């Protein structure tokens, strides 16, 4: 049995990035790790790479997003770009030659311009910054690597992934498929506070390596919605012929917003109480493809510069969204080929030959509600007398829109998605 502390939440995000080796399992008691618990990381001194990382990582996010729109058109999209980037950067630690180069180039880094060591230091600072405890915002990102018990990981690799990526390494008996699967699933369930269960259901006996990457996030809205103002059934246009009914939250409040005349979209920023914000992007009808094709770090910087605060009559659907992807095909199309081939070079992890990636799965879950990510006391809202009512611009997210969650201090894109059908499970 897996144990975790349950909590009531209205909004939470979880991500699992799963990478299986050649084809290579699960006690719910803590698995054995010869290296002990992951040590607390220490923030390195800042360097020039850190100032470039938010832009490079954002462009990686949008590149991966555009690949997902090709693979699964007209469907909900939701994933954590920063968590995927951190996991791939960690894999680059174990990689050599062209395998390492391809991983870093897919992430958007040019190792001719920026030394590998500097990139790794940048990710160290990023991960430590995101995981640094903050009041009213809970954010934790990490990895767990399960490798066959016959493999002997190099000491330098174990030290590096502890220090830079807060990664735990477990020796696992993959010959016992049922036990190995239970061990991994219980670890994921514990790290995501019980919100991701039974992640792996078809583990193969010849698996060698499994990498689990998770991100746990919860926060309160700076201005929570009042539940009494939520309309239980409101129309949401999925496409020209399909309409679904969803609960629609409503609030009249001051928000940062803008109308981008070049991209034909409205952008609205909803702040969490501390250190994070949500960007809702609402293209005009028929303009979604233009917005998707143009999205970049430069666009984010432009919006950040032009957003202005003002009163808005806001309507946002209350919904849940989840998405699971096999990232292998998309990563290979983006240039990450050697890691999945017979000539994969992961000799930085172990001296044993033949280690390669064969499968990469990614799962993310989102619940968006009135309070944020945990129940809070919402003060009663006094209603204005009829003669005091003032008309404000109305923004109603009643058809397809884009959603981004950003961490303020690092400007990292924690989550990126497109809501096509808020009722889709």
C-alpha positions in Angstrom: 0.0 0.0 0.0 1.2 3.5 -0.8 1.0 6.2 1.9 0.7 9.9 1.4 -1.0 12.8 3.1 -4.2 13.7 1.2 -5.2 17.4 0.9 -8.2 19.1 -0.6 -7.3 21.2 -3.6 -9.1 23.2 -6.2 -6.2 23.7 -8.5 -3.0 21.7 -8.7 -0.5 20.7 -11.3 1.5 17.5 -11.6 3.8 16.3 -14.2 5.5 12.9 -14.8 8.1 12.5 -17.4 8.9 8.8 -17.9 11.9 7.5 -19.8 12.4 3.8 -20.2 15.7 2.3 -21.2 16.3 -0.8 -23.4 13.3 -2.2 -21.7 14.0 -2.5 -18.1 9.9 -2.1 -10.9 7.7 -1.7 -7.1 7.8 -2.1 -3.1 5.7 0.6 -1.4 8.2 0.7 1.4 10.9 3.2 0.5 13.2 1.6 -2.1 16.9 1.1 -1.3 19.3 3.8 -2.4 22.9 3.3 -1.6 23.5 7.0 -1.9 20.9 8.0 0.7 18.6 11.0 0.5 19.1 13.8 -1.9 21.1 16.6 -0.3 19.8 20.2 -0.2 21.2 22.1 -3.1 23.0 25.4 -2.8 22.5 28.2 -5.2 25.6 28.8 -7.3 26.8 32.3 -8.2 24.9 33.8 -11.0 26.5 33.8 -14.5 25.6 35.2 -17.9 23.8 32.0 -18.8 21.2 32.5 -16.2 20.0 35.7 -17.9 19.5 33.8 -21.2 17.9 30.7 -19.8 14.4 32.0 -19.4 14.3 33.0 -23.1 15.9 29.8 -24.3 13.7 27.6 -22.2 10.6 29.5 -23.3 11.4 29.0 -26.9 11.9 25.3 -26.3 8.5 25.3 -24.7 6.8 26.9 -27.7 8.8 24.6 -30.2 7.5 21.5 -28.3 4.0 23.0 -28.1 4.0 23.5 -31.9 5.1 19.9 -32.4 2.3 18.7 -30.1 -0.3 20.6 -32.2 0.9 18.8 -35.3 0.8 15.4 -33.6 -2.6 15.9 -31.9 -4.5 18.7 -33.7 -7.7 20.1 -32.3 -7.2 18.5 -28.9 -6.4 19.8 -25.4 -2.6 20.3 -24.8 -1.0 20.6 -21.4 2.6 20.0 -20.2 5.4 21.4 -18.1 8.2 22.7 -20.3 10.6 23.6 -17.5 10.3 20.2 -16.0 10.9 18.4 -19.3 13.9 20.7 -20.0 15.4 19.9 -16.6 15.0 16.2 -17.1 16.6 16.3 -20.5 19.4 18.5 -19.2 20.0 15.9 -16.5 20.2 13.2 -19.1 22.8 15.2 -20.9 25.0 14.8 -17.8 25.1 11.1 -18.5 25.5 11.5 -22.2 28.6 12.0 -24.3 29.6 12.9 -27.9 26.7 13.5 -30.3 24.1 12.2 -27.8 24.9 15.0 -25.4 25.1 17.6 -28.2 21.7 16.7 -29.6 20.0 16.8 -26.2 21.3 20.3 -25.5 20.6 21.6 -29.1 17.0 20.3 -28.9 16.8 22.4 -25.7 18.0 25.4 -27.7 21.6 25.7 -26.4 24.6 26.1 -28.6 27.6 24.5 -26.9 30.0 26.4 -29.1 28.8 29.6 -27.6 28.0 28.4 -24.2 30.1 25.7 -22.5 28.3 22.6 -21.2 29.5 23.2 -17.7 27.9 26.7 -17.8 24.7 25.3 -19.0 24.7 22.7 -16.2 25.4 25.5 -13.7 22.5 27.5 -15.1 20.1 24.5 -14.6 21.4 24.1 -11.1 20.5 27.6 -10.3 17.1 27.3 -12.0 16.1 24.1 -10.1 17.3 25.4 -6.8 15.5 28.7 -7.3 12.3 26.9 -8.2 12.5 24.5 -5.2 13.5 27.2 -2.7 10.8 27.4 -0.1 8.3 30.3 -0.5 5.4 31.3 1.6 2.0 30.8 0.1 3.5 29.0 -2.9 4.4 25.3 -2.9 6.6 24.2 -5.8 8.8 21.2 -5.9 10.6 19.7 -8.9 12.7 16.6 -8.9 13.7 13.3 -10.6 14.1 9.7 -9.6 16.2 7.3 -11.7 15.5 3.5 -11.4 18.2 1.4 -12.9 18.7 -2.4 -13.2 20.4 -3.8 -10.1 23.1 -5.4 -12.3 24.3 -1.9 -13.4 26.8 0.0 -11.4 26.3 3.8 -11.8 29.5 5.9 -11.7 30.1 7.8 -8.5 30.6 11.1 -10.3 27.2 10.8 -12.0 25.5 10.0 -8.6 27.2 13.1 -7.1 26.4 15.4 -10.0 22.7 14.5 -10.3 22.3 14.9 -6.6 23.9 18.3 -6.6 22.6 19.7 -9.8 19.2 18.0 -10.3 18.1 16.7 -6.9 17.8 13.3 -8.4 17.5 10.1 -6.4 18.9 6.9 -7.9 17.5 3.5 -6.9 18.7 0.0 -7.7 15.7 -1.9 -9.0 15.1 -5.6 -9.8 13.4 -5.4 -13.2 13.1 -9.1 -13.4 10.2 -8.9 -11.0 8.0 -6.7 -13.2 5.1 -6.5 -10.7 7.3 -5.4 -7.8 9.3 -3.0 -9.9 6.1 -1.4 -11.3 4.7 -1.0 -7.8 7.9 0.6 -6.5 7.9 3.3 -9.2 4.2 4.0 -9.0 4.3 4.3 -5.2 7.2 6.8 -5.5 5.3 8.9 -8.0 2.1 8.7 -5.9 4.0 9.9 -2.9 5.9 12.7 -4.6 2.6 14.0 -6.2 0.7 13.9 -3.0 -1.4 11.0 -4.3 -2.7 12.8 -7.4 -0.9 10.6 -9.9 -1.6 6.9 -9.3 -0.8 3.7 -11.3 1.3 5.7 -13.8 3.0 2.6 -15.2 0.8 -0.4 -16.1 2.7 -2.2 -18.8 6.4 -2.3 -17.7 8.4 -4.7 -19.8 10.6 -7.4 -18.3 13.7 -6.4 -20.3 13.6 -2.7 -19.0 16.9 -1.4 -17.9 16.3 2.2 -16.9 13.4 4.3 -15.9 13.5 8.1 -15.2 10.6 9.7 -13.4 10.5 13.4 -13.4 7.8 15.2 -11.3 6.7 18.7 -10.6 4.3 19.6 -7.8 2.7 23.0 -7.7 0.0 24.6 -5.7 -0.9 28.3 -5.0 -3.7 30.6 -4.1 -5.1 33.2 -6.4 -4.3 36.7 -5.3 -8.0 37.5 -5.8 -10.0 34.3 -5.3 -13.3 33.9 -7.1 -16.4 33.7 -5.0 -18.1 30.3 -5.4 -21.6 31.9 -5.2 -20.8 33.8 -8.5 -19.9 30.6 -10.4 -22.6 29.8 -13.0 -23.0 26.0 -13.0 -23.8 25.6 -16.7 -22.4 28.0 -19.3 -21.8 27.4 -23.0 -18.2 26.8 -24.2 -17.7 26.6 -28.0 -15.4 23.7 -28.9 -15.7 24.2 -32.6 -18.1 25.7 -35.1 -20.6 22.9 -34.5 -19.9 21.7 -31.0 -20.8 23.4 -27.7 -20.3 22.0 -24.2 -21.6 23.1 -20.8 -19.1 24.1 -18.1 -19.2 25.9 -14.8 -18.1 29.5 -15.4 -16.4 31.5 -12.7 -17.1 35.2 -12.6 -15.3 38.2 -11.0 -15.1 41.9 -11.5 -11.6 42.9 -10.5 -8.5 44.8 -11.6 -6.2 42.6 -13.8 -3.2 43.3 -16.0 -4.4 42.8 -19.6 -3.9 44.0 -23.2 -5.2 43.6 -26.7 -2.4 42.6 -29.1 -3.5 44.2 -32.4 -0.7 42.4 -34.4 -1.6 38.9 -33.2 -5.3 39.6 -32.9 -5.6 38.3 -29.3 -6.4 39.4 -25.8 -4.0 38.6 -23.0 -5.0 38.6 -19.4 -2.7 38.0 -16.4 -4.1 36.5 -13.2 -1.7 36.6 -10.3 -1.2 34.0 -7.6 -0.7 35.4 -4.1 3.1 34.9 -4.3 5.7 34.3 -7.0 3.6 32.9 -9.8 1.1 34.1 -12.4 -1.2 32.7 -15.1 -1.4 34.1 -18.6 -4.6 33.5 -20.5 -4.4 34.1 -24.2 -7.6 34.5 -26.1 -7.3 34.8 -29.9 -10.0 36.2 -32.0 -12.0 33.7 -33.9 -10.0 32.0 -36.6 -6.7 33.5 -35.4 -5.5 30.6 -33.1 -3.0 29.2 -35.7 -1.4 32.6 -36.2 -0.9 33.0 -32.5 0.5 29.5 -32.1 2.9 30.0 -35.0 4.2 33.3 -33.6 4.6 32.5 -29.9 8.1 33.1 -28.6 10.1 34.4 -25.7 10.1 37.8 -27.5 6.3 37.8 -27.6 6.3 37.1 -23.8 8.7 40.0 -23.2 6.5 42.3 -25.3 3.4 41.4 -23.4 5.1 41.8 -20.1 6.1 45.4 -21.2 2.7 46.3 -22.5 0.3 44.8 -19.9 -1.7 47.5 -18.1 -3.9 47.1 -15.0 -7.6 47.9 -15.2 -11.1 46.8 -14.2 -12.3 43.7 -16.0 -15.6 41.8 -15.9 -14.0 38.3 -16.1 -15.5 34.9 -16.9 -13.2 31.9 -16.7 -14.3 28.2 -16.9 -13.8 26.0 -13.9 -12.4 22.8 -15.3 -9.9 19.9 -15.1 -7.5 18.9 -17.8 -5.0 16.1 -18.1 -2.7 15.0 -20.9 -0.4 12.1 -21.5 2.2 12.0 -24.3 4.7 9.7 -25.8 7.5 12.3 -26.3 9.9 10.0 -28.0 8.6 10.6 -31.6 8.4 14.3 -31.1 11.8 14.6 -29.5 13.3 12.6 -32.4 11.7 14.9 -34.9 13.1 17.8 -33.1 16.6 16.4 -33.5 17.1 14.1 -30.5 17.9 10.9 -32.5 21.1 9.3 -31.1 19.6 8.8 -27.6 17.0 6.4 -29.0 19.5 4.6 -31.4 21.9 1.7 -30.9 24.8 4.1 -30.9 23.4 6.0 -27.9 26.2 7.2 -25.6 25.3 7.2 -21.9 28.7 6.1 -20.6 28.6 9.0 -18.2 26.1 7.0 -16.2 27.6 3.6 -16.2 30.5 1.8 -17.8 28.0 -0.8 -19.1 27.3 -0.7 -22.8 24.0 -0.8 -24.7 22.0 1.7 -22.7 19.6 3.7 -24.8 16.1 5.3 -24.6 13.2 3.6 -26.2 10.1 5.3 -24.7 9.4 8.7 -23.1 6.0 9.4 -21.6 4.8 12.7 -20.1 1.7 13.2 -18.0 0.3 16.5 -16.6 -2.9 17.2 -14.7 -4.5 20.5 -13.9 -7.6 21.5 -11.8 -8.5 25.2 -12.0 -11.0 26.5 -9.5 -12.2 29.5 -7.5 -9.6 29.5 -4.7 -6.4 28.4 -6.4 -4.7 25.2 -5.3 -6.1 24.9 -1.8 -9.3 25.9 0.0 -9.1 29.3 1.5 -11.7 31.5 3.3 -13.1 33.8 0.6 -14.4 37.1 2.1 -18.0 38.0 1.3 -18.3 40.5 -1.6 -20.5 43.5 -1.0 -22.8 44.2 -4.0 -23.0 47.8 -5.3 -26.2 49.7 -5.2 -27.7 49.8 -8.7 -26.9 53.4 -9.2 -23.2 52.7 -8.3 -22.7 49.9 -10.9 -20.0 50.8 -13.5 -19.6 49.0 -16.8 -16.3 47.4 -17.4 -14.7 45.6 -20.4 -15.9 42.0 -20.5 -13.5 39.1 -21.1 -15.2 35.8 -21.4 -13.2 32.6 -22.1 -16.0 30.7 -23.7 -14.0 29.1 -26.6 -10.5 27.8 -27.2 -7.7 29.7 -25.3 -4.1 29.2 -24.4 -2.9 29.0 -20.8 0.6 29.6 -19.3 1.7 29.4 -15.7 5.0 31.3 -15.0 7.2 31.5 -12.0 8.0 35.2 -11.4 11.6 35.2 -10.1 13.0 33.1 -12.9 10.3 33.8 -15.6 10.1 30.1 -16.2 7.2 28.6 -18.1 6.1 26.1 -15.5 3.1 24.9 -17.6 1.8 25.6 -21.1 -1.4 24.4 -22.6 -4.4 24.9 -24.9 -7.9 24.4 -23.7 -10.1 23.2 -26.6 -12.7 21.3 -24.6 -12.8 21.8 -20.8 -15.0 18.8 -20.4 -12.6 16.4 -22.0 -11.2 13.8 -19.6 
